[in-house]
Amino acid sequence: MDIPRIFNIAESAHRIHNPFTPEKLAALGAALRLEAGTRVLDLGSGSGEMLCTWARDHGVVGTGIDLSRLFTEQARRRADELGVADRVEFIHGDAAGFVSDQKAGVVACLGATWIGGGVAGTIELLARSLHPGGILLVGEPYWRQMPPTEDVARGCLAGSISDFLPLPELLASFGRLGYDVVEMVLADQDSWDRYEAAQWLTLRRWLQDHPDDELAKDVRARLIAEPERYAACTREYLGWGAFALMAR
């Protein structure tokens, strides 16, 4: 059980597997007004940077679950590095359908709403592990500006234009599901650059070290195509944000 190997390769040097900088992740933690001892459940926790830094900075405790073996091991090492391994744990597993026996004050899914079949299903899933009065945290793309064609939408790695909403409509959709939006922190083009462009150096160095690997041709093709695709499509049209929700 693991994510496709090429994603492990491309993001192997990332601490944050979303278009957020460390500063934006810290701003999100501060915006939520986290109290020491708050339990956080992070479904699709990646390399654990959110849980680890929030445990260090705010004294939260919690659990992260991720499908990538590599990222889960990186998360455990990060917890050791920051001295918070006694407060957070990371489990290699499938977050789809996961419900915790121990209710949390914050339940998050940042950038992996496929675990619930989309935003609505993921919110329903997260709510099953949440304390009454707690906060759901959802990370999701939106259109900064509408793509002019379906080809441009696919260049943003969407299946079609209809896959995402403009920001006002996304915010309104949370209300229709019965939630108040109580905070948000949005990516910008710089944080998108740090997420996307950082992959290119990782891919190039991997190619130098693994020229005869069975994935070398795929990695080379990705490295050639990604800068132009990203600059023409994702950077111009796609936004991303972390949205804090509370049930009405």
N, C-alpha and C positions, 0 to 999 in steps of 0.2 A: 504494500500500500504506500503510494508515493505520488507526487505530482510529476508531470512529464519532465524528463531529465533536462531538456533544453532550458526550462524555466529555472531549475536549480542552478544550472550553469550561469545563465544570464544575470541572476540576482544573488549569486553566491557571496558577493562583497557588500551587499546591502544590509543595513541594520533595519531599515524601514522599507517595507514592500508596498508602499503606496506613495503618491506624489506629495509627501509631507517632508519637510526638513525637521531636524531635531527641535528647532525653535517653535515650529508650528505644533509639534506633538506636545511640547512643554506648555504652550499657550492653551491647548485643549485641556490638559490636566488642570491648569489653573482656573480655566473658565468653568469647569464642573464643580469647583469649590470642594474638592475631595477632602474628607476627614480621615485622620489616622484610623486604621482598622477597617475601613470600608472594604468589603469583599468585591472583587472584580472578576468577572468571567469573560474571557476573550476567545471567541470562536473564530478560528483562522488567524492565529496569533503570530504567524511568521517567525521572525527571529527574536521575538519577545521584547522589543525595545519599549513598547508602551508599558507593559506590566512592570518591567524591570526599573525603568526610570521613574514611574509613578510610585513604586514601592520605595525607592530611594528618596524621592522628593516629597512625597505626601504620606508615606507610611501605610499605603494600601496593602492588602493581601489578596492572593487570588490564584487563578488557574488559567493557563492558555492551552488550546488544543489546535494542532495543525497537521495537515496531511503530509507535509514535507519532512522526511527524516533529517535532512541536512539542516533545515531551518530550526527544527526542534532542538537539535544538538547545539546549534549556535545560541539559541535562547538560554539553554541551561548554562552554557559557558558565560554568557552575558550576566546571568544572575550571580554566578560565582564572582565574576569580575567586579560587580557593583556591590557585593556583600549583602545580597538580598535573597539568597537561595533558601533561607529559612522562612521566607514570607511568600514566595511564589513558586509554583511548580508548572512544568510544561510536559504535556502528554502528546506523544505521536499518535494521531488517530484522525478519524473522519468526523468533522464537526457537524456534518449534515444530520439533522435529527437529534443532536445531542441535547439532553436536558439534565441539568445538575440536580442531585439530591439536596445540595446545600444552596439555598437561595442567596442571591448576590444583590448588592446595592447598585451596581452598574453591570450591565450585560452588553457586550460589544460584539459587533461584526463589522470590521472596517475593510471594505473592498472585496468581500466574498459572499455577496448575497445570493450566489448560486446555491448556497447550502440550504436555503429554504425555497428555492425555485423562483427567486425574485424578491423584491423589497417587501411586499405584503406578507409573503410566506415566511421570510426571515424575521420580520418583526413579531409575527405570531410565535415563531419558534423561540426567539429570545425572551419573550414575555413569560414563557413557562419556567424560566430559571430566575425570575426577578422578584425581589421583595416588593410588596405593595408600597407605592410611593417612590420606587427606585427609578433609575434612569436607564433607558435604552440608548445605545450609541451605534449609529449606522453610518458607514462610509459608502458613498455611492456617487457615480459619475452623473453629470448633467450637461446639457448643451449650453456652452457660453454664448454661442450663436448657432443658429440652425444650419446644418450642412446644406449646401445648395443641391447636392445630388446624393443618391444612395451610394455611389462609388466613394464619395468623400466620407460618408458615415462608416463604410467598411474600412476605409483608411484609418479611421479612429478606432478600429478593432471592434466596432459594433456590428451586429448582424444586419441592422437596418436603422433608419432614422427613428423609428418607433421604439427602439430599445431604451432610449433615454428621454427625459423631459427637460425643458428649460427650467432654470432654478425656481421661478415663482410657482410653476406647476408642480414641481417636485415637493416644495414646501406645502402646497395646498393638499397634495395627496396624503401627507402624513395626517392632516386634520380629518380627511375623509375616513381614515383608518381609526380615528378616535384618540389621536395623540396631539398634545401641544408641543410645538418646537420651542425648546427652552434655551438652546445655545447652538451655535454652529461655528466651525472654523473651516475656511475654504483654502484649497490649494491656489497657487498663482503660477504664472509661467516659470518663475525661477524654481519653485519647488517641483514642478513638472520636469524641468531640465535636470534637476538633481536625481530624480527617479529614473528618467529615460536615458539621458546621456551617460550616466555612470555605468550603464550596462555595456556600453560600446567598448570601453577600455577593458572591462572584465572579459568580454568575448574575444577581443584581440589577444589578450595575454593567454587566455585558455587555448586559443588556436596555436600560439607559439609553443605551448607546452605539450599539446596533444595533436600534432599534425596528422597522425595516422589513425585517430579515433574514428569510429564508425559514424559519429555525428559531425565530423569536421566540415563536410560539405554543407550541411544544414546550418551550422554555426556561421560559416563564411557567408552564405546567402543572407542570413539574418543581419549580419554586420554590414553588408553592402546596402541592403534595402532600408534598414531602420532609420538612419538619420534623415533621409529625404522624406520617408513616410511620416515620421514624427513632426518634422518642421512644417510640412504641407497640410497636415490633418490634425492630429491630436493637439498640438501646441496652439493652434488657432481656434479650434472649435469645441474642444472638450474641457469641461471643468470637473472638479471633484471636491467633495466636502465630507466632513464628519458632522453629523446632525444628532443632537441630544434631544430625546423625546421623553415625555411623561404622559401617562394615561390620563385622559380627562375624567 
